[in-house]
Amino acid sequence: MAVHSNWFLLGWGVVAVASIWKFWTLTASYRGKLRSSGAPPSSARQQLERAWQKSNR
């Protein structure tokens, strides 16, 4: 039984789209928090860097 390789590509495409959708929904609250804070991007970046440094200790 021969399976055409396009079916595998279609399957991986579905998995990729589902993964992107899940990531987008999981990060929606975080993105909303950043927008509502009104903080300039530089201060948001500094806050993220501090959090990253704390997590690496």
C-alpha positions in Angstrom: 0.0 0.0 0.0 1.5 3.3 -1.1 0.7 6.5 0.7 1.3 9.7 -1.0 3.7 12.0 0.8 1.3 15.0 0.6 -0.9 13.3 3.2 2.0 13.4 5.7 2.6 17.1 4.8 -1.1 17.8 5.4 -1.0 16.0 8.8 2.1 18.0 9.9 0.4 21.2 8.7 -2.6 20.5 10.8 -0.4 19.9 13.8 1.5 23.1 13.2 -1.6 25.2 12.9 -3.0 23.6 16.1 0.2 24.4 17.9 0.2 28.0 16.8 -3.4 28.4 17.8 -2.8 26.8 21.3 0.3 29.1 21.9 -1.7 32.1 20.8 -4.6 31.4 23.2 -2.2 30.6 26.1 -0.3 33.8 25.7 -3.4 36.0 25.2 -3.7 37.0 28.8 -0.1 38.0 29.0 -0.3 40.0 25.8 -3.4 41.8 27.1 -1.6 42.6 30.3 1.3 44.2 28.4 -1.1 46.3 26.3 -3.2 47.4 29.2 -0.2 48.4 31.4 0.7 51.2 28.9 4.4 50.6 29.7 6.8 51.6 26.9 8.5 48.6 25.2 11.9 49.3 26.8 10.5 49.0 30.4 8.6 45.9 29.5 11.8 44.4 28.1 13.7 45.3 31.2 11.0 43.6 33.3 11.3 40.5 31.2 15.1 40.5 31.5 14.9 40.8 35.3 12.4 37.9 35.5 14.6 35.8 33.2 17.7 36.5 35.4 15.8 35.5 38.5 14.7 32.3 36.9 18.3 31.4 36.1 19.5 31.7 39.6 
